[in-house]
Amino acid sequence: MTPNAASSAPSRRSFLASTAVAAAAVAGGMPLLTACGSSDNGSGGGSSGSKGEKKLLPTYVASNVVVPDIPSKNGSPIGFTGKLDLATLKTSVPKKLGKGGKVTVMSPFWGSPPKSDNAYYKTMNDMIGVDVVWQNQDGNTYDQKLGAVLASSDVPDVVVVPSWNMGGKIPTAIISKFADLGPYLSGDAVKEYPNLAAIPTDAWQRCIIGGKLRGLPMPQSYVTGIVPLYRKDIFDKQGYQVPRSADEFMALAKEITNAKAKRWACLDMKWTAFQMFGVLSGSEKPLGWNLVDGKLINRIETQEYLEALEWTRKLFAAGYVHPDAMMGKSAPDPGPKFAAGEFLIYSNNISQWWGRTAEQATQNPSFKIWGMDVYGHDGGDPTLWAEQPAGIFAFINKKASQSVIRDALAVANVTAAPYGTKEYMATNYGVQGADYTVKNGVPVKTTQGNNEVMNAYVMVASPAPTVAHPDFPDVAKAQVLWQQRMGSFTKKSSFYGQMITEPSRYTNLGDNFETLEDDITRGRKKISDMQQAVSDWKSRGGDKLRDWYKKLLDENGTAAG
């Protein structure tokens, strides 16, 4: 992804919208793409990284209510690999913090919103002690609804804003419309809400907007969640070896591909190429900027970026890529043809590791999807770049009374409960018997649960990134260990953890880069076209944008660890 462009990388947006994954047990810690922030001057841009703003952050107090089977390491999620025993669920909220008030929440929703009087909503509201009234909006057109609501005088008590909807005037509206939560959460004040205190500090930093702590975060692992997924069952049967360099990948692709037999090696591997060649992360603002040897550079200016595109182009040119990939964003769901063995490798969100496994479990028992480790293009260790540690946020209306604010925080303290607690089960599964059943230690949602217990309460706030699949514990373990291994090669860029808003005059500066990337990899354009585009970008404002970022860095210091 390039400056100001929208990302097509497999994202949490598609993860939340996926019917298959909406029914997942737990698949936390996925990357959230295309984020931005704000300052007091929306048109002038700004950052949440000011040194003086550290005092606004809540005190971190790790939760000890439940001990994970796999602790976090190198930025990974925590993992659980055991069966679920409802009789041993812990209680993380011993008394209701809600005072019985009414709180309206507007949030994106993928699917058909359930009726407001359903058992799930009633049970959650009773547990919290708050009458939460949902104003669910179509997630696919949420940006339009969000803009209209924030421009009006009728703003709900709580509004959920995904990072990918924070473009245009939205950051300025967040500052003018939403409350400063610092008096309730900064420092030791957060200890009144223990589950919020256990949210990692990095995620809270992304909630500082316009010099105030304004948001409640959905945390995520900063380790990349874009995985080269492959058909391990076929690899094992055919004796294929997982490649450990760019050349080995190309050789393997040649060995696999047989177009006459309708078998190709892979789909578009551009995102894996970016990883192998160490290209700066471009899936979240500040979109690939980093300080290198005293100079700020953007990913599009690097040799690694061009090399990754050229390698991907060669993969297409050799005929090793499934024809569907030529369609780009309009390509069909890869699941059916991956299951049929028409291609054996594709880059996608780590959530698909579990999702595809669950899909094929009964109809194709031999099917086994797994994740390749990423290696450097030359066979050495890779250089991976950290994603942002939070990307969906809930904001509380500035006009809300203190009692409404505290009731909203009571909601968040329940929804941020860790896995293995009664509150977590209620938030993510609903009512036992009606919304889910437990068979052999595995919670299974009913039809009612799949229709009602969807992207609602989890959007207000969530616990630390967590992976747990009681039905496929080997997949949960593998996902966490993959991120731990990749985390050991992950670096944080100079602007890691900051909420960035670029000045509005640069809004469309890099709009065409992603299209150009895909044209080059598919042979419709040349590498020289990218070099010319970068030169044009620099003269049209790229160099001035660099100066703007350098000023931010000089004023605020680096947030990288």
Secondary structure as the mmCIF struct_conf table of DSSP 4:
data_model
#
loop_
_struct_conf.conf_type_id
_struct_conf.id
_struct_conf.beg_label_comp_id
_struct_conf.beg_label_asym_id
_struct_conf.beg_label_seq_id
_struct_conf.end_label_comp_id
_struct_conf.end_label_asym_id
_struct_conf.end_label_seq_id
TURN_TY1_P TURN_TY1_P1 PRO A 3 ASN A 4
HELX_LH_PP_P HELX_LH_PP_P1 ALA A 5 SER A 7
BEND BEND1 ALA A 9 ALA A 9
HELX_RH_AL_P HELX_RH_AL_P1 ARG A 12 ALA A 17
HELX_RH_AL_P HELX_RH_AL_P2 THR A 19 ALA A 22
TURN_TY1_P TURN_TY1_P2 ALA A 23 ALA A 23
BEND BEND2 ALA A 25 ALA A 25
STRN STRN1 VAL A 26 ALA A 27
BEND BEND3 THR A 34 THR A 34
BEND BEND4 ASP A 40 ASN A 41
TURN_TY1_P TURN_TY1_P3 GLY A 42 GLY A 44
STRN STRN2 GLY A 46 SER A 47
BEND BEND5 SER A 48 SER A 48
HELX_RH_3T_P HELX_RH_3T_P1 LYS A 51 LEU A 56
BEND BEND6 LEU A 57 LEU A 57
STRN STRN3 PRO A 58 PRO A 58
HELX_LH_PP_P HELX_LH_PP_P2 THR A 59 TYR A 60
BEND BEND7 VAL A 65 VAL A 66
BEND BEND8 ASP A 69 ASP A 69
STRN STRN4 ILE A 70 ILE A 70
TURN_TY1_P TURN_TY1_P4 ASN A 74 GLY A 75
HELX_LH_PP_P HELX_LH_PP_P3 SER A 76 PRO A 77
STRN STRN5 ILE A 78 PHE A 80
BEND BEND9 GLY A 82 GLY A 82
HELX_LH_PP_P HELX_LH_PP_P4 LYS A 83 LEU A 84
HELX_RH_3T_P HELX_RH_3T_P2 LEU A 86 THR A 88
STRN STRN6 LYS A 90 LYS A 90
BEND BEND10 SER A 92 SER A 92
BEND BEND11 LYS A 95 LYS A 95
BEND BEND12 GLY A 100 GLY A 100
STRN STRN7 LYS A 102 PHE A 109
BEND BEND13 TRP A 110 GLY A 111
HELX_LH_PP_P HELX_LH_PP_P5 PRO A 113 LYS A 115
TURN_TY1_P TURN_TY1_P5 SER A 116 ASP A 117
HELX_RH_AL_P HELX_RH_AL_P3 ALA A 119 ILE A 128
TURN_TY1_P TURN_TY1_P6 GLY A 129 GLY A 129
BEND BEND14 VAL A 130 VAL A 130
STRN STRN8 ASP A 131 ASP A 138
HELX_RH_3T_P HELX_RH_3T_P3 GLY A 139 THR A 141
HELX_RH_AL_P HELX_RH_AL_P4 TYR A 142 LEU A 150
TURN_TY1_P TURN_TY1_P7 ALA A 151 ALA A 151
BEND BEND15 SER A 152 SER A 153
BEND BEND16 ASP A 157 ASP A 157
STRN STRN9 VAL A 158 PRO A 162
HELX_RH_3T_P HELX_RH_3T_P4 SER A 163 ASN A 165
TURN_TY1_P TURN_TY1_P8 GLY A 168 LYS A 169
HELX_RH_AL_P HELX_RH_AL_P5 ILE A 170 LYS A 177
STRN STRN10 PHE A 178 PHE A 178
HELX_RH_AL_P HELX_RH_AL_P6 GLY A 182 LEU A 185
TURN_TY1_P TURN_TY1_P9 SER A 186 SER A 186
STRN STRN11 GLY A 187 GLY A 187
HELX_RH_3T_P HELX_RH_3T_P5 ASP A 188 GLU A 192
BEND BEND17 TYR A 193 TYR A 193
HELX_RH_AL_P HELX_RH_AL_P7 PRO A 194 ALA A 197
TURN_TY1_P TURN_TY1_P10 ALA A 198 ALA A 198
BEND BEND18 ILE A 199 ILE A 199
HELX_RH_AL_P HELX_RH_AL_P8 THR A 201 GLN A 205
TURN_TY1_P TURN_TY1_P11 ARG A 206 CYS A 207
STRN STRN12 ILE A 208 ILE A 209
TURN_TY1_P TURN_TY1_P12 GLY A 210 GLY A 211
STRN STRN13 LYS A 212 LEU A 213
STRN STRN14 GLY A 215 PRO A 219
BEND BEND19 TYR A 222 VAL A 223
STRN STRN15 ILE A 226 ARG A 231
HELX_RH_AL_P HELX_RH_AL_P9 LYS A 232 GLN A 238
TURN_TY1_P TURN_TY1_P13 GLY A 239 GLY A 239
HELX_LH_PP_P HELX_LH_PP_P6 TYR A 240 PRO A 243
BEND BEND20 SER A 245 SER A 245
HELX_RH_AL_P HELX_RH_AL_P10 ALA A 246 ILE A 256
STRN STRN16 ASN A 258 ASN A 258
HELX_RH_3T_P HELX_RH_3T_P6 ALA A 259 ALA A 261
TURN_TY1_P TURN_TY1_P14 LYS A 262 LYS A 262
STRN STRN17 ARG A 263 ARG A 263
STRN STRN18 TRP A 264 CYS A 266
BEND BEND21 LEU A 267 LEU A 267
HELX_RH_AL_P HELX_RH_AL_P11 LYS A 270 MET A 276
TURN_TY1_P TURN_TY1_P15 PHE A 277 GLY A 278
HELX_LH_PP_P HELX_LH_PP_P7 VAL A 279 SER A 281
BEND BEND22 SER A 283 GLU A 284
TURN_TY1_P TURN_TY1_P16 LYS A 285 PRO A 286
BEND BEND23 GLY A 288 GLY A 288
STRN STRN19 TRP A 289 VAL A 292
TURN_TY1_P TURN_TY1_P17 ASP A 293 GLY A 294
STRN STRN20 LYS A 295 ASN A 298
HELX_RH_3T_P HELX_RH_3T_P7 ARG A 299 GLU A 301
BEND BEND24 THR A 302 THR A 302
HELX_RH_AL_P HELX_RH_AL_P12 GLN A 303 ALA A 317
TURN_TY1_P TURN_TY1_P18 ALA A 318 GLY A 319
STRN STRN21 VAL A 321 VAL A 321
HELX_RH_3T_P HELX_RH_3T_P8 PRO A 323 SER A 330
HELX_LH_PP_P HELX_LH_PP_P8 ALA A 331 ASP A 333
BEND BEND25 PRO A 334 PRO A 334
HELX_RH_AL_P HELX_RH_AL_P13 GLY A 335 ALA A 339
TURN_TY1_P TURN_TY1_P19 ALA A 340 GLY A 341
BEND BEND26 GLU A 342 GLU A 342
STRN STRN22 PHE A 343 ASN A 349
TURN_TY1_P TURN_TY1_P20 ILE A 350 ILE A 350
HELX_RH_AL_P HELX_RH_AL_P14 SER A 351 GLN A 360
TURN_TY1_P TURN_TY1_P21 ALA A 361 GLN A 363
TURN_TY1_P TURN_TY1_P22 PRO A 365 SER A 366
STRN STRN23 ILE A 369 GLY A 371
HELX_LH_PP_P HELX_LH_PP_P9 MET A 372 VAL A 374
TURN_TY1_P TURN_TY1_P23 HIS A 377 ASP A 378
BEND BEND27 GLY A 379 GLY A 380
STRN STRN24 LEU A 384 TRP A 385
HELX_LH_PP_P HELX_LH_PP_P10 ALA A 386 GLN A 388
BEND BEND28 PRO A 389 PRO A 389
STRN STRN25 ALA A 390 ILE A 396
STRN STRN26 ASN A 397 ASN A 397
TURN_TY1_P TURN_TY1_P24 LYS A 398 LYS A 399
HELX_RH_AL_P HELX_RH_AL_P15 GLN A 402 THR A 415
TURN_TY1_P TURN_TY1_P25 ALA A 416 ALA A 416
HELX_LH_PP_P HELX_LH_PP_P11 ALA A 417 PRO A 418
TURN_TY1_P TURN_TY1_P26 TYR A 419 GLY A 420
STRN STRN27 THR A 421 THR A 421
HELX_RH_AL_P HELX_RH_AL_P16 LYS A 422 TYR A 429
BEND BEND29 VAL A 431 VAL A 431
STRN STRN28 GLN A 432 GLN A 432
TURN_TY1_P TURN_TY1_P27 GLY A 433 ASP A 435
STRN STRN29 TYR A 436 LYS A 439
TURN_TY1_P TURN_TY1_P28 ASN A 440 GLY A 441
STRN STRN30 VAL A 442 LYS A 445
HELX_RH_AL_P HELX_RH_AL_P17 THR A 447 GLU A 452
BEND BEND30 VAL A 453 ALA A 456
HELX_RH_3T_P HELX_RH_3T_P9 TYR A 457 MET A 459
TURN_TY1_P TURN_TY1_P29 VAL A 460 VAL A 460
BEND BEND31 ALA A 464 ALA A 464
STRN STRN31 THR A 466 ALA A 468
TURN_TY1_P TURN_TY1_P30 PRO A 470 ASP A 471
HELX_RH_AL_P HELX_RH_AL_P18 PRO A 473 GLY A 487
TURN_TY1_P TURN_TY1_P31 SER A 488 PHE A 489
STRN STRN32 THR A 490 LYS A 491
TURN_TY1_P TURN_TY1_P32 SER A 494 GLY A 497
STRN STRN33 ILE A 500 THR A 501
HELX_RH_3T_P HELX_RH_3T_P10 SER A 504 TYR A 506
TURN_TY1_P TURN_TY1_P33 THR A 507 ASN A 512
HELX_RH_AL_P HELX_RH_AL_P19 PHE A 513 THR A 521
TURN_TY1_P TURN_TY1_P34 ARG A 522 GLY A 523
BEND BEND32 ARG A 524 LYS A 525
HELX_RH_AL_P HELX_RH_AL_P20 ILE A 527 TRP A 537
HELX_RH_PI_P HELX_RH_PI_P1 LYS A 538 GLY A 542
HELX_RH_AL_P HELX_RH_AL_P21 ASP A 543 ASN A 556
#
